Structure formats: C-alpha cells, structure tokens
Amino acid sequence: MNVVWFKRDLRIYDNPALKSAMESGPTIAVYCLSEWEWDKHHISPAQRSLILDHLETLSHALAALNVPLIILKTSTFGNTADELKTFIRSKGVKALFFNKQYEWNERGLEARVSQCLADEGVSCHGYDDQCAIAPGTIINKQGECFKVFTAFKRSYFEHFYSMARPIAPLPAAQETMNISSDLELLRHVTHKHVHSWPVGEAAAHQLLNDFVDDNGLLYNRDRDFPSINGTSGLSPYLAIGVLSTRQCIQVALNASDGQLDDGNPGLTSWINELIWRDFYRHLMFFHPDLSKHKAFKQETEALPWRKDNASFKRWCEGTTGFPIVDAAMRQLNQTGWMHNRLRMIVAMFLTKDLFIDWRWGEQYFMSKLVDGDLASNNGGWQWSASTGVDAAPYFRIFNPTRQSERFDPEGTFIRKYLPELAGITGKSIHAPTSQQRAAVGYPEPMVDHKLATEQTKAWFKGETIG
C-alpha cells in the first residue's frame, strides 16, 4: 500500500505525487494538521479556514477516486515525523509520495520523514509541483540562481518547453478500499473564520478560465488599479495548492497562441507575474536564510531600523493620515486580501517613510492574508525595503499621494474603505486639507514624506541628517 502525503497541494488535478502513488499501487491519503505550525508561521485565520474548507472538498474529490483521506493531528515538526511513521507502520505502507516544499523547516521535515521511513524499509518519493520549472534547474554560468529577475525570466523562456514539468493527468479511480476517510479532527480545529472565497477545485478552475477569457486579456492595462476588477483573484488557491502555477501558465498559453512572451499583452503580463512567483521559490531553494528572517543583502542588517510600536500600530490599523495607505490596510484587515499595487505602496511606506523593520510588516501580512505565502511575501517585502535580490533601489521610494492620484484617480477605492472621506470631492481625496480632516475626524499625516524619505536615503548611504 502507498500513502500520498498532502501539504500545500490540495488538489487532484496536476498532482504529481498523487498520480505517481496511484499508478504504483493501492493508495491512501494523509494530511498532517498542525495548529502549532500555523501559529509558528503566523498563518492567518482566513487562510486556516480556507484550508479546512478545501480539505473537506478534497476528501470528496479523492472519494471519487476511491482514495480515503485521513487527517492526523500533529504538533511540532518533529512530532509530525513521528506521527507519520506510526501511522505508516500501522497500515503496512511500503511507499510514501509527496510534493516538495522549499522553505527551510519544511525541507528539514521532509528529510527527517524520509530518514525515519528508510529505517522502516519504506521508500519515499518527492516531486516538484509548486513551480513550472523545478528549483535548482535554472542557473547562471556560475551554477547559481539568477539574482536579477529579467535574466531569470530570459532563461525561463529559453528552457520552458524543454524543462517545464508536464501537467500530471487525473489518475484513474482505484478499486474500493476497506479503509474509510477520517476527517473528525477538522471538527475540533480552532480559529474557524468566515472567508469570501469560493471553495473547491472546480470553483478555482472556473475562476481561472473566466479570468483568462475576460479580465486577463486586459490585465496589463487594469492590474494596477484597485477599484477595477483587473486581477485574477487566484492567489489564495495558488497559496494552498488548489491550483498550480503550471496549470495557470498552460491555460494562459492556450488562450495566447502558445506564446510565453509575444502573445496577448494582458496574458503575457500575467504570465510574467506567475514567473515572479516561481523566481521567489527558486531563490528560497538556493538561499535558505530567506526562510529565517534574514535579508538577502546582508549589509542592510546594519541599518538602524526603527522599533516604533506606536507608529507600527497606526500603520496596521490604517490611521497614518495617508488615504491610499489607510484604505489599503483596512481592505487587508476587513477582507484578508490586498491588491498587489497597494501591497507595494504600504510596504514601501512602512519601510521607507516610517523606516520600520520590513520583518514587522512581513509578519503582519502573513497574519492577515488569505493568500499568505512565505516565498512571495518575503520577496515582495524585501523588494520594497531594498534589502532583497533584484530589489527596488533604495533611492526609489513611492510617494503615496502620487501613487494614489495615478492608480485611484477618482478616489473610488479610497471612498470604499475610508467612508469618513466619502464626501470629499476632487483631488483633495488623495491629500485632504486640515480643515477637511478635522471635520470628519481623519488624522493628519503622521510623517512628512519628503523629510522622512531624505532621512531614509541618508541611512542607506550610512549618513545621518540632523
């Protein structure tokens, strides 16, 4: 008998581990549920709820293949290895199949499980499913991971058709087993949270197809405007593996004449964003310190990041006095999601205007986002803070008011999440006057953008102002 170990790959389509397990013999599925791990990695209540809901739908999808799903309750990473070994021993399992993860703790767990099971005479088989091209295979002439995205993308395009993994077909149903699914532990998990995302693989595929057929065609034009439904909305499904990047790229290619970089401009732009997602995973594979709260550019660890709890609290709550920043943070707090352009704006505001340690923001995002994903979240924050690979130059600093005027010109998004400013007309919505602020109880800007960013540039250059 085989076991397929589900993690962040909650799907039956394009699941290499599931396909290989079922092709090699009778298979059962297991998911190790660790609230300790969720707590340690600051997984948001919204994402926990999404995972729990998708485990329910996954069990039904697996049942159609006659594969029972067993939920194991575990605590620490070490305990997970022990629980898996005990479970596998009790079932007389001969082989374990799983899809790999690239974070440091998860890689360590996979290695420990493989060693424990090897001692038991159980073979382990790991597969790459998160990236279209496996980490470690796209390298520069020095045998290292590319550190500039454009060079990585160029090589990605060059090797895609020879190195991209094939999409794993849906396995045929196996003979009925005398083992039943056991989801009882799902009923006792805390942090149940209401989210607004459709549940199930079929719903995710429908959203993918609808996007590619409609909004995706104008993605390059609309993606930066938060008041427009111009993004895919698929990031929560990618984060927990209900969809794979490989599937998304293939659907986009099918609708774009098979062109990675010269097809429909909107879909080409979206494929570019999917490649960014892979890029951050490749980096994490080569540079495990990224999983350990370390800056890629080690010299930036010496910067005098501020540890200002009061300012950080205002940023978290959306009371900075900069409307676009506050509206974005309130969107995050209310919905568990934030538009990507806004993620860059608020991250740069925290790190460049307030000069607060990017790790504080990174952790806060993970604690709130339904699509929280370590590689992408870390990559985005280090880009904004100018501490990461291929990051924004330290002197490139977003002016939040100008960003607001450019990407929310009518103030539509701001008015939605800052109803106290709904009565302000014209360009004042982006930077209300003191009189307008006082009339509705909206705070004054907590910093002078020009002065704050001058100080930040000086700190990056090793200087101090005043």
C-alpha positions as CSV (number, residue, x, y, z in Angstrom):
1,M,0.0,0.0,0.0
2,N,1.1,3.6,-0.7
3,V,0.5,6.8,1.2
4,V,0.3,10.2,-0.5
5,W,1.1,13.0,1.9
6,F,-0.9,16.2,1.2
7,K,0.5,19.5,2.2
8,R,0.1,22.7,0.2
9,D,-1.2,20.8,-2.8
10,L,-4.9,20.4,-2.0
11,R,-5.9,19.2,-5.5
12,I,-6.4,16.0,-7.5
13,Y,-5.6,17.5,-10.9
14,D,-2.0,18.1,-11.8
15,N,-0.8,16.5,-8.6
16,P,2.4,14.6,-9.4
17,A,2.6,12.8,-6.1
18,L,-1.0,11.6,-6.2
19,K,-0.6,10.4,-9.8
20,S,2.6,8.5,-9.1
21,A,1.3,6.9,-6.0
22,M,-1.9,5.7,-7.6
23,E,0.0,4.4,-10.6
24,S,2.2,2.3,-8.4
25,G,-0.4,0.6,-6.3
26,P,-3.4,1.0,-3.9
27,T,-3.2,4.4,-2.2
28,I,-4.5,6.2,0.8
29,A,-4.0,9.9,1.5
30,V,-3.0,11.7,4.7
31,Y,-2.9,15.3,5.8
32,C,-1.0,16.4,8.9
33,L,-2.9,19.1,10.7
34,S,-0.6,21.2,13.0
35,E,-2.0,24.3,14.6
36,W,1.4,24.7,16.2
37,E,2.9,25.0,12.7
38,W,0.2,27.5,11.7
39,D,0.9,29.6,14.8
40,K,4.6,29.5,14.3
41,H,4.3,30.7,10.7
42,H,1.6,33.2,11.5
43,I,-0.9,31.7,9.2
44,S,-4.0,33.9,9.1
45,P,-7.4,32.9,10.4
46,A,-8.8,33.4,6.8
47,Q,-6.2,31.0,5.3
48,R,-6.8,28.4,8.0
49,S,-10.5,28.5,7.3
50,L,-9.8,28.2,3.5
51,I,-7.5,25.2,4.1
52,L,-10.1,23.5,6.3
53,D,-12.9,24.0,3.8
54,H,-10.7,22.7,1.0
55,L,-9.8,19.6,3.0
56,E,-13.5,18.8,3.1
57,T,-13.8,19.2,-0.7
58,L,-10.6,17.3,-1.3
59,S,-11.9,14.4,0.6
60,H,-14.9,14.2,-1.7
61,A,-12.7,14.5,-4.8
62,L,-10.5,11.7,-3.5
63,A,-13.5,9.6,-2.6
64,A,-14.5,9.6,-6.3
65,L,-11.1,8.0,-6.9
66,N,-11.7,5.6,-4.0
67,V,-8.8,7.1,-2.1
68,P,-9.6,7.7,1.6
69,L,-8.2,10.8,3.3
70,I,-7.0,10.6,6.9
71,I,-6.4,13.7,9.0
72,L,-3.6,13.3,11.5
73,K,-3.3,15.7,14.4
74,T,0.3,16.8,14.9
75,S,2.1,19.5,16.9
76,T,5.8,20.2,16.2
77,F,7.7,19.3,13.1
78,G,9.4,16.5,15.0
79,N,6.1,15.2,16.2
80,T,4.8,15.2,12.6
81,A,7.6,12.9,11.5
82,D,6.9,10.5,14.5
83,E,3.1,10.6,13.8
84,L,3.6,9.8,10.1
85,K,6.0,6.9,11.0
86,T,3.5,5.4,13.5
87,F,0.6,5.8,11.0
88,I,2.5,4.3,8.1
89,R,3.7,1.4,10.3
90,S,0.1,0.7,11.4
91,K,-1.1,0.4,7.8
92,G,1.7,-1.7,6.5
93,V,2.6,1.0,4.0
94,K,5.5,0.3,1.6
95,A,6.0,3.8,0.0
96,L,5.3,7.5,0.7
97,F,4.7,10.0,-2.0
98,F,4.7,13.8,-1.5
99,N,5.2,17.1,-3.3
100,K,8.2,19.1,-2.1
101,Q,8.2,22.3,-0.2
102,Y,11.1,24.8,-0.4
103,E,11.0,26.6,3.0
104,W,13.8,25.7,5.4
105,N,11.6,24.0,8.1
106,E,9.6,22.1,5.6
107,R,12.6,20.8,3.8
108,G,14.0,19.7,7.1
109,L,10.8,17.9,7.9
110,E,10.8,16.1,4.6
111,A,14.4,15.0,5.1
112,R,13.6,13.7,8.6
113,V,10.5,11.8,7.5
114,S,12.5,10.2,4.6
115,Q,15.2,9.1,7.0
116,C,12.7,7.8,9.6
117,L,10.9,5.8,7.0
118,A,14.0,4.5,5.3
119,D,14.9,2.9,8.7
120,E,11.5,1.2,8.5
121,G,12.1,0.0,5.0
122,V,9.6,2.4,3.5
123,S,10.6,4.2,0.3
124,C,10.0,8.0,-0.1
125,H,9.3,9.7,-3.4
126,G,9.3,13.5,-3.6
127,Y,8.1,15.6,-6.6
128,D,8.3,19.2,-7.7
129,D,4.8,20.6,-8.2
130,Q,4.9,24.3,-7.0
131,C,6.9,25.6,-9.9
132,A,6.5,25.0,-13.6
133,I,10.3,24.5,-13.7
134,A,11.9,22.9,-10.7
135,P,14.1,25.0,-8.4
136,G,17.8,24.2,-8.9
137,T,17.5,23.7,-12.7
138,I,17.6,27.3,-13.9
139,I,21.1,28.5,-13.1
140,N,23.6,31.0,-14.4
141,K,27.1,30.2,-15.8
142,Q,28.4,30.0,-12.3
143,G,25.9,27.3,-11.3
144,E,24.0,29.7,-9.1
145,C,20.5,31.0,-9.0
146,F,19.9,34.2,-11.0
147,K,19.8,37.3,-8.9
148,V,18.1,39.5,-11.4
149,F,14.6,38.7,-12.5
150,T,15.0,39.8,-16.1
151,A,17.9,37.3,-16.5
152,F,15.9,34.6,-14.8
153,K,12.9,35.2,-17.0
154,R,15.0,35.1,-20.1
155,S,16.4,31.7,-19.2
156,Y,12.9,30.6,-18.1
157,F,11.6,31.4,-21.5
158,E,14.5,29.8,-23.2
159,H,14.1,26.5,-21.3
160,F,10.4,26.4,-20.7
161,Y,9.4,23.9,-23.4
162,S,12.3,21.6,-22.6
163,M,12.3,21.8,-18.8
164,A,8.8,22.6,-17.7
165,R,7.2,19.6,-16.0
166,P,4.3,18.1,-17.8
167,I,0.9,18.6,-16.3
168,A,0.0,15.4,-14.3
169,P,-3.2,13.9,-15.6
170,L,-6.0,12.9,-13.3
171,P,-5.4,9.3,-12.1
172,A,-7.9,6.6,-12.8
173,A,-10.1,5.5,-9.9
174,Q,-8.7,2.6,-8.0
175,E,-10.5,-0.4,-6.5
176,T,-12.6,0.3,-3.4
177,M,-10.6,0.0,-0.2
178,N,-11.7,-1.2,3.2
179,I,-10.4,2.0,4.8
180,S,-12.7,5.0,5.3
181,S,-11.8,8.7,5.3
182,D,-11.4,10.2,8.7
183,L,-12.0,13.9,8.9
184,E,-13.1,14.1,12.5
185,L,-10.2,16.2,13.6
186,L,-11.4,19.0,11.3
187,R,-14.4,19.5,13.6
188,H,-12.2,20.4,16.5
189,V,-9.9,22.9,15.0
190,T,-10.0,26.4,16.5
191,H,-9.7,29.7,14.6
192,K,-12.6,28.9,12.3
193,H,-13.1,32.1,10.2
194,V,-15.6,33.2,7.6
195,H,-14.0,33.9,4.3
196,S,-15.5,35.0,1.0
197,W,-13.6,32.8,-1.4
198,P,-15.4,30.1,-3.4
199,V,-14.4,26.6,-2.2
200,G,-13.3,23.6,-4.3
201,E,-11.1,22.8,-7.2
202,A,-13.9,23.1,-9.7
203,A,-14.6,26.7,-8.5
204,A,-11.0,27.6,-8.7
205,H,-10.8,26.3,-12.3
206,Q,-13.9,28.2,-13.2
207,L,-12.3,31.4,-11.9
208,L,-9.1,30.7,-13.8
209,N,-10.9,30.1,-17.1
210,D,-13.2,33.1,-16.6
211,F,-10.2,35.4,-15.9
212,V,-8.2,34.2,-18.9
213,D,-11.2,34.6,-21.2
214,D,-12.1,38.0,-19.9
215,N,-10.2,40.3,-17.5
216,G,-6.9,38.6,-18.3
217,L,-6.9,40.0,-21.8
218,L,-6.7,43.5,-20.3
219,Y,-4.5,42.6,-17.3
220,N,-1.6,44.8,-18.4
221,R,-3.9,47.8,-18.6
222,D,-6.1,47.2,-15.5
223,R,-3.9,45.3,-13.0
224,D,-2.6,48.4,-11.1
225,F,-6.0,50.0,-10.4
226,P,-7.5,48.7,-7.1
227,S,-11.0,49.9,-7.9
228,I,-11.1,47.8,-11.0
229,N,-11.6,44.0,-11.0
230,G,-8.5,43.6,-13.1
231,T,-6.5,40.9,-11.3
232,S,-7.1,37.1,-11.3
233,G,-8.1,36.7,-7.7
234,L,-6.4,33.3,-7.8
235,S,-3.6,33.9,-5.3
236,P,-5.5,32.1,-2.4
237,Y,-5.8,29.0,-4.4
238,L,-2.1,29.1,-5.5
239,A,-1.1,29.6,-1.9
240,I,-2.6,26.4,-0.6
241,G,-2.2,24.5,-3.8
242,V,-5.7,24.2,-5.1
243,L,-4.3,25.4,-8.4
244,S,-0.7,25.1,-9.6
245,T,1.4,27.7,-11.4
246,R,1.9,25.2,-14.2
247,Q,-1.9,24.9,-14.7
248,C,-2.2,28.7,-14.8
249,I,0.6,29.2,-17.3
250,Q,-0.9,26.4,-19.5
251,V,-4.3,27.9,-19.6
252,A,-2.8,31.3,-20.4
253,L,-0.7,29.8,-23.2
254,N,-3.8,28.0,-24.7
255,A,-5.5,31.4,-24.9
256,S,-2.5,33.3,-26.2
257,D,-1.4,31.2,-29.3
258,G,1.1,29.3,-27.2
259,Q,3.3,32.4,-26.7
260,L,5.0,33.0,-23.4
261,D,6.2,36.5,-24.2
262,D,4.7,37.5,-27.5
263,G,1.0,36.7,-27.3
264,N,-1.9,38.7,-25.9
265,P,-0.4,41.6,-24.0
266,G,-2.6,41.1,-21.0
267,L,-1.9,37.4,-20.7
268,T,1.8,37.9,-21.3
269,S,1.8,40.4,-18.4
270,W,0.1,37.8,-16.2
271,I,2.5,35.1,-17.1
272,N,5.2,37.4,-16.1
273,E,3.7,37.7,-12.6
274,L,3.5,33.9,-12.4
275,I,7.2,33.7,-13.3
276,W,7.9,36.1,-10.4
277,R,6.2,33.6,-8.2
278,D,8.5,30.9,-9.4
279,F,11.5,33.2,-9.1
280,Y,11.0,33.7,-5.4
281,R,10.8,29.9,-4.8
282,H,14.0,29.3,-6.8
283,L,15.7,31.9,-4.6
284,M,14.4,30.3,-1.4
285,F,15.7,27.0,-2.6
286,F,19.2,28.4,-3.1
287,H,19.2,30.8,-0.2
288,P,17.6,29.1,2.9
289,D,18.3,32.1,5.0
290,L,15.4,33.8,3.4
291,S,13.2,31.5,5.4
292,K,15.0,32.6,8.6
293,H,14.1,36.3,8.7
294,K,17.4,37.3,7.1
295,A,17.9,40.0,4.5
296,F,19.3,38.8,1.2
297,K,21.6,41.9,1.2
298,Q,23.5,41.2,4.5
299,E,24.8,44.7,4.7
300,T,21.3,46.0,5.2
301,E,21.1,44.2,8.5
302,A,23.2,47.1,9.9
303,L,20.6,49.7,9.0
304,P,19.0,51.4,12.1
305,W,15.5,50.1,11.6
306,R,13.1,51.8,14.0
307,K,11.3,49.6,16.6
308,D,8.4,52.0,17.0
309,N,5.3,50.1,18.2
310,A,3.0,53.2,18.2
311,S,3.8,54.1,14.6
312,F,3.5,50.4,13.6
313,K,0.1,50.2,15.2
314,R,-1.2,53.2,13.3
315,W,0.1,51.5,10.0
316,C,-1.6,48.3,10.9
317,E,-4.9,50.0,11.8
318,G,-4.9,52.3,8.8
319,T,-4.7,55.6,10.6
320,T,-1.5,57.0,9.1
321,G,-3.2,60.0,7.6
322,F,-2.3,59.0,4.0
323,P,-5.7,57.9,2.5
324,I,-4.3,55.3,0.0
325,V,-2.2,53.6,2.7
326,D,-5.1,53.6,5.2
327,A,-7.6,52.3,2.7
328,A,-5.3,49.5,1.7
329,M,-4.7,48.5,5.3
330,R,-8.4,48.5,6.0
331,Q,-9.0,46.3,2.9
332,L,-6.5,43.9,4.3
333,N,-8.0,43.9,7.8
334,Q,-11.6,43.6,6.6
335,T,-11.2,41.1,3.7
336,G,-7.9,39.2,4.3
337,W,-6.7,40.3,0.9
338,M,-5.0,43.3,-0.6
339,H,-4.5,44.5,-4.2
340,N,-0.9,43.9,-5.3
341,R,-0.2,47.6,-6.2
342,L,-1.3,48.5,-2.7
343,R,0.9,45.9,-1.2
344,M,3.9,47.7,-2.7
345,I,2.6,51.1,-1.6
346,V,2.0,50.2,2.0
347,A,5.2,48.1,2.3
348,M,7.3,51.0,1.0
349,F,5.5,53.4,3.3
350,L,6.3,51.3,6.3
351,T,10.0,50.7,5.4
352,K,10.9,54.0,3.7
353,D,8.6,56.6,5.3
354,L,8.5,55.1,8.8
355,F,11.7,53.2,8.5
356,I,10.3,50.3,10.4
357,D,11.8,46.9,10.0
358,W,10.4,45.1,7.0
359,R,10.1,41.9,9.0
360,W,7.3,43.5,11.1
361,G,5.3,44.2,8.0
362,E,6.1,40.8,6.5
363,Q,4.8,39.0,9.7
364,Y,1.7,41.2,9.9
365,F,0.8,40.4,6.3
366,M,1.1,36.7,6.9
367,S,-1.1,37.0,10.0
368,K,-3.9,38.6,7.9
369,L,-3.6,37.4,4.3
370,V,-5.8,34.7,2.9
371,D,-3.1,34.1,0.3
372,G,-0.2,34.3,2.7
373,D,2.8,32.6,1.1
374,L,6.3,32.8,2.6
375,A,8.3,33.0,-0.7
376,S,6.2,35.6,-2.4
377,N,5.5,37.6,0.8
378,N,9.2,37.7,1.7
379,G,10.2,38.5,-1.8
380,G,7.7,41.4,-2.0
381,W,8.7,42.9,1.3
382,Q,12.4,42.7,0.6
383,W,11.9,44.2,-2.8
384,S,10.0,47.2,-1.2
385,A,12.6,47.5,1.6
386,S,15.5,47.4,-0.8
387,T,17.1,44.5,1.2
388,G,16.4,41.7,-1.3
389,V,17.6,40.3,-4.6
390,D,16.7,42.5,-7.6
391,A,15.0,44.9,-5.1
392,A,13.9,48.4,-5.8
393,P,17.0,50.7,-5.4
394,Y,17.0,52.3,-2.0
395,F,16.5,55.7,-3.6
396,R,13.4,54.6,-5.4
397,I,10.6,55.5,-3.0
398,F,6.9,55.6,-3.8
399,N,5.2,58.9,-2.9
400,P,1.9,57.6,-1.6
401,T,-0.1,60.6,-2.7
402,R,1.2,60.4,-6.2
403,Q,0.5,56.7,-6.3
404,S,-3.0,57.4,-5.2
405,E,-3.5,60.1,-7.8
406,R,-2.2,57.8,-10.5
407,F,-3.9,54.5,-9.6
408,D,-7.1,55.6,-7.9
409,P,-7.6,58.9,-9.8
410,E,-11.3,59.3,-8.8
411,G,-10.7,58.1,-5.3
412,T,-13.2,55.3,-5.7
413,F,-11.1,52.8,-3.8
414,I,-10.4,55.2,-1.0
415,R,-14.0,56.1,-0.5
416,K,-14.9,52.4,-0.3
417,Y,-12.6,51.7,2.6
418,L,-12.5,55.2,4.2
419,P,-16.2,56.1,4.3
420,E,-15.4,59.1,6.5
421,L,-13.8,60.7,3.4
422,A,-16.6,59.8,1.1
423,G,-17.9,63.4,1.0
424,I,-14.6,64.9,-0.2
425,T,-14.7,65.7,-3.9
426,G,-11.9,66.2,-6.5
427,K,-8.2,65.7,-5.9
428,S,-8.4,66.5,-2.2
429,I,-9.4,62.9,-1.6
430,H,-5.8,62.0,-2.1
431,A,-4.5,64.5,0.5
432,P,-7.3,66.2,2.4
433,T,-6.8,69.6,3.9
434,S,-6.5,70.1,7.6
435,Q,-10.0,71.5,7.7
436,Q,-11.4,68.6,5.8
437,R,-9.7,66.1,8.1
438,A,-10.9,67.9,11.3
439,A,-14.4,67.9,10.0
440,V,-14.6,64.1,9.8
441,G,-12.0,63.1,12.4
442,Y,-9.4,61.9,10.0
443,P,-5.8,62.2,11.2
444,E,-3.1,64.5,9.9
445,P,-0.2,62.7,8.0
446,M,1.9,61.0,10.6
447,V,5.2,61.9,8.8
448,D,6.4,64.5,6.2
449,H,7.0,62.3,3.2
450,K,9.8,64.4,1.8
451,L,11.8,64.7,5.1
452,A,11.2,61.1,6.0
453,T,12.5,59.7,2.7
454,E,15.5,62.0,2.8
455,Q,16.5,60.5,6.1
456,T,15.9,57.0,4.8
457,K,18.2,57.6,1.8
458,A,20.8,59.0,4.2
459,W,20.7,55.9,6.4
460,F,21.1,53.7,3.4
461,K,24.2,55.7,2.4
462,G,25.5,55.5,6.0
463,E,24.7,59.1,6.8
464,T,22.5,60.8,9.4
465,I,20.5,64.0,9.0
466,G,20.3,66.5,11.9
